[in-house]
Amino acid sequence: MIEEKEYEHWDQVIRPESPVFSLKLREVWEYRDLLVLLVKRDVISFYKQTVLGPLWFFIQPLIMTLIYMLIFGTIAGIGTDGLPKALFYMTGIISWNYFSECLLKTSTIFKDNAHIMGKVYFPRLVMPLSIITGNLVRFGVQFVLLAAVILYFVILTDYEYHITPYLLLLPALVLLMALLSLGLGLIITSITTKYRDLAYLVTFGVQLLMYATPVIYPLSATPESIRPFIAYNPLTPIVEGMRLAILGKGELELFSLLSSVGFTVIVLFFGMIIFNKAEKSFSDSI
Amino acid sequence: MSKAIKVEHLSKIYQLGQIGTGTFSQDLHRWYSRMRGKEDPFLIIGEKNDRAQKGSNIVYSLKDINFEINQGQAVGIIGKNGAGKSTLLKILSRVTRQSQGNIYLKGRIASLLEVGTGFHPELSGRENIFLNGAILGMRKTEIKRKLDEIIDFSGVERYIDTPVKRYSSGMYVRLAFAVAAHLDSEILIVDEVLAVGDFEFQKKCLGKMGDVSRQEGRTVLFVSHNMGAISQLCTSMLLLEQGELALQTDDVRKAINRYLSDTSEEIKTSWENPGKQFESPYFLPLRLKVASASLQNGERNSFSNEFPVRVTIDFEVKKWDPSLEICFWLYNDDGQLVFTSTNSDTSPGEWPEIKTGENSLAMDIPARFLNEGSYILSLSSSLTMKEWLIHPEKSTVSVRFSIKGGLSDSPTWYERRDGILAPVLTWKKA
């Protein structure tokens, strides 16, 4: 019997410990259909049984833009880098929406999906990836809206729009935003399996973070005294970069962009490690 | 024969004292008190923080489990509540991780700890088949290929493009099981999912699972409290007792008998609710009792078959609901379900009146109807077609009695007969 044991070939071994850092990307790839279906589920269930349907994707950023124009643009009189207010705010809003939606949703994946994850195994990373992809669809739709508004300004007003080479930066910036929110989300969701406090902190923390990021004001309009603090925010070069890429106006230094990339890499790395550790036994503690 | 699963020295440990208290501030507080050498302020009440007894706050949910399972076997896993069945399944299906030991597997493993995991109420039946299939590890092309078969098996073809939130619970379960039954994995893990759906469908599921192991040569692990289903389906058994593997055998009956004799010792001829167990506004069981006019056998729970067995159910109703159904399930010592009976088996005019407050219902199991042997009678109740109040598979409201002697007045028949029942029928000239 002992001899037989040595020749036995096993396809899979489940051990008590797994490597500290393993992405299991091959496994995630095997489950790519699940990822697509989860994205589809989220998109469809968002507007099922609503009268306006997918129009809801447009309504929220439109109304937000109008309100920002009124409050920050007109009442508070904050400058917009010489850009038309509507375009300035809308670019900021849809970029920020993408980041905050990704972060908020990924930071609760263990809690939201406990009923699924407690019953079936699949590579856990599929869940956060589906959130990021799903929101990308939403971002894409809203981007079309932004393009339409730009077109409206070009045709009906004397706004001159120039496509700049910075537009090529757009995919990279979106990716950076996705990875940063993924990394932060993984860290938060892993910690919240033990400490629920953080979940409450995140919801309003994200709101506060928006004010520390040049979403409703341009970086160029910040006073010298607080400017360094805002410039250190890793989200600042991303949001400013988005405006630079789409509207051709924004402050983007190579150094701050690179440090933002560096920050993202570190966060993502830690996120993966802590997520790997948490997913092993989260169903015991949640 | 080639092996499908090998488990070596598997243990799962829970540390009672060291689970996070839930919030960060409390953990900080705990850490600070410990630093000053004080008692942990958040220790669970009733748990002694005794330093002399080191290691007492470690609980083994599973302890040093070793077994091998051959390919194509259908293995039943049985044990009392808390014996570690679910933990074992959870570890095997990788939902949680073991503390010690390794598991070796051959082939894909699919687990069904629940039917319909990940079903989304807003999506249609068809969309949910794809989603659920993908969660269970199927590729899209695979599901597409089997779609017709799945829909056909579920029997909900007409509603396949309706959102599942409009499904009846029965349809929901049918669809969910249909997806799971068509998984193509080499190893299938199933946990009590058969406790749902109507009888017909349960039979269909059992048949399907039997096919899976017998004809397709796949390995099935099956946890259930339903000994009838286990004995029908399984070719091998694992019996767990308090986290340890008490018995692994191919003799299915032997394992079932050991399990039943172990559990039924605690069950007496009467059951009294110790507190508010199974409390609901519609039905709160107070007492369940079996009695017989015969007590000549000396043993208190052994009845002569000459007399009927009287079953008395006392219960309290706070909120009256016309659909309240009270039911008992009678099992023999093989774990086979002998029959079930409910308060609504007759025409509505004859139903016993149930009012708010305390009620007492009684019925007789006829004399000379059951066979000699011991029986377990479990109570269940439900709001018909709406919800279970006490699920029959999970009911611990049970009493036990045995029938001994008094089988007939015939000079040639006085001991146990083959067959499940032993009714005395009167033969006449036609």
HADDOCK unambig.tbl for C-alpha pairs under 7 A between the chains (distance, minus, plus):
assign (segid A and resid 10 and name CA) (segid B and resid 104 and name CA) 6.06 0.50 0.50
assign (segid A and resid 10 and name CA) (segid B and resid 105 and name CA) 5.73 0.50 0.50
assign (segid A and resid 10 and name CA) (segid B and resid 106 and name CA) 5.22 0.50 0.50
assign (segid A and resid 11 and name CA) (segid B and resid 105 and name CA) 5.94 0.50 0.50
assign (segid A and resid 11 and name CA) (segid B and resid 106 and name CA) 4.88 0.50 0.50
assign (segid A and resid 11 and name CA) (segid B and resid 107 and name CA) 6.12 0.50 0.50
assign (segid A and resid 12 and name CA) (segid B and resid 104 and name CA) 5.85 0.50 0.50
assign (segid A and resid 12 and name CA) (segid B and resid 105 and name CA) 5.09 0.50 0.50
assign (segid A and resid 12 and name CA) (segid B and resid 106 and name CA) 6.39 0.50 0.50
assign (segid A and resid 13 and name CA) (segid B and resid 102 and name CA) 6.82 0.50 0.50
assign (segid A and resid 13 and name CA) (segid B and resid 103 and name CA) 5.53 0.50 0.50
assign (segid A and resid 13 and name CA) (segid B and resid 104 and name CA) 4.56 0.50 0.50
assign (segid A and resid 13 and name CA) (segid B and resid 105 and name CA) 6.20 0.50 0.50
assign (segid A and resid 14 and name CA) (segid B and resid 102 and name CA) 5.75 0.50 0.50
assign (segid A and resid 14 and name CA) (segid B and resid 103 and name CA) 5.00 0.50 0.50
assign (segid A and resid 14 and name CA) (segid B and resid 104 and name CA) 6.49 0.50 0.50
assign (segid A and resid 15 and name CA) (segid B and resid 101 and name CA) 6.77 0.50 0.50
assign (segid A and resid 15 and name CA) (segid B and resid 102 and name CA) 4.97 0.50 0.50
assign (segid A and resid 15 and name CA) (segid B and resid 103 and name CA) 6.69 0.50 0.50
assign (segid A and resid 16 and name CA) (segid B and resid 97 and name CA) 6.00 0.50 0.50
assign (segid A and resid 16 and name CA) (segid B and resid 98 and name CA) 5.22 0.50 0.50
assign (segid A and resid 16 and name CA) (segid B and resid 99 and name CA) 5.44 0.50 0.50
assign (segid A and resid 16 and name CA) (segid B and resid 100 and name CA) 5.67 0.50 0.50
assign (segid A and resid 16 and name CA) (segid B and resid 101 and name CA) 6.65 0.50 0.50
assign (segid A and resid 16 and name CA) (segid B and resid 102 and name CA) 6.92 0.50 0.50
assign (segid A and resid 31 and name CA) (segid B and resid 137 and name CA) 6.98 0.50 0.50
assign (segid A and resid 33 and name CA) (segid B and resid 134 and name CA) 6.57 0.50 0.50
assign (segid A and resid 33 and name CA) (segid B and resid 139 and name CA) 6.31 0.50 0.50
assign (segid A and resid 33 and name CA) (segid B and resid 140 and name CA) 6.12 0.50 0.50
assign (segid A and resid 34 and name CA) (segid B and resid 131 and name CA) 6.84 0.50 0.50
assign (segid A and resid 34 and name CA) (segid B and resid 134 and name CA) 4.92 0.50 0.50
assign (segid A and resid 34 and name CA) (segid B and resid 135 and name CA) 6.22 0.50 0.50
assign (segid A and resid 37 and name CA) (segid B and resid 131 and name CA) 5.91 0.50 0.50
assign (segid A and resid 45 and name CA) (segid B and resid 122 and name CA) 6.10 0.50 0.50
assign (segid A and resid 48 and name CA) (segid B and resid 122 and name CA) 6.91 0.50 0.50
assign (segid A and resid 116 and name CA) (segid B and resid 117 and name CA) 5.77 0.50 0.50
assign (segid A and resid 116 and name CA) (segid B and resid 118 and name CA) 5.73 0.50 0.50
assign (segid A and resid 117 and name CA) (segid B and resid 95 and name CA) 6.82 0.50 0.50
assign (segid A and resid 118 and name CA) (segid B and resid 95 and name CA) 5.81 0.50 0.50
assign (segid A and resid 119 and name CA) (segid B and resid 95 and name CA) 6.41 0.50 0.50
assign (segid A and resid 119 and name CA) (segid B and resid 113 and name CA) 5.62 0.50 0.50
assign (segid A and resid 119 and name CA) (segid B and resid 114 and name CA) 6.66 0.50 0.50
assign (segid A and resid 120 and name CA) (segid B and resid 95 and name CA) 6.19 0.50 0.50
assign (segid A and resid 120 and name CA) (segid B and resid 111 and name CA) 6.61 0.50 0.50
assign (segid A and resid 120 and name CA) (segid B and resid 136 and name CA) 6.84 0.50 0.50
assign (segid A and resid 121 and name CA) (segid B and resid 93 and name CA) 6.41 0.50 0.50
assign (segid A and resid 121 and name CA) (segid B and resid 94 and name CA) 5.70 0.50 0.50
assign (segid A and resid 121 and name CA) (segid B and resid 95 and name CA) 5.47 0.50 0.50
assign (segid A and resid 122 and name CA) (segid B and resid 135 and name CA) 6.86 0.50 0.50
assign (segid A and resid 194 and name CA) (segid B and resid 20 and name CA) 6.18 0.50 0.50
assign (segid A and resid 194 and name CA) (segid B and resid 22 and name CA) 5.82 0.50 0.50
assign (segid A and resid 195 and name CA) (segid B and resid 22 and name CA) 5.22 0.50 0.50
assign (segid A and resid 195 and name CA) (segid B and resid 23 and name CA) 4.58 0.50 0.50
assign (segid A and resid 195 and name CA) (segid B and resid 24 and name CA) 5.46 0.50 0.50
assign (segid A and resid 196 and name CA) (segid B and resid 22 and name CA) 6.50 0.50 0.50
assign (segid A and resid 196 and name CA) (segid B and resid 23 and name CA) 5.84 0.50 0.50
assign (segid A and resid 197 and name CA) (segid B and resid 23 and name CA) 5.90 0.50 0.50
assign (segid A and resid 197 and name CA) (segid B and resid 24 and name CA) 6.79 0.50 0.50
assign (segid A and resid 280 and name CA) (segid B and resid 96 and name CA) 5.77 0.50 0.50
assign (segid A and resid 280 and name CA) (segid B and resid 97 and name CA) 5.63 0.50 0.50
assign (segid A and resid 281 and name CA) (segid B and resid 96 and name CA) 5.01 0.50 0.50
assign (segid A and resid 281 and name CA) (segid B and resid 97 and name CA) 5.90 0.50 0.50
assign (segid A and resid 283 and name CA) (segid B and resid 96 and name CA) 6.38 0.50 0.50
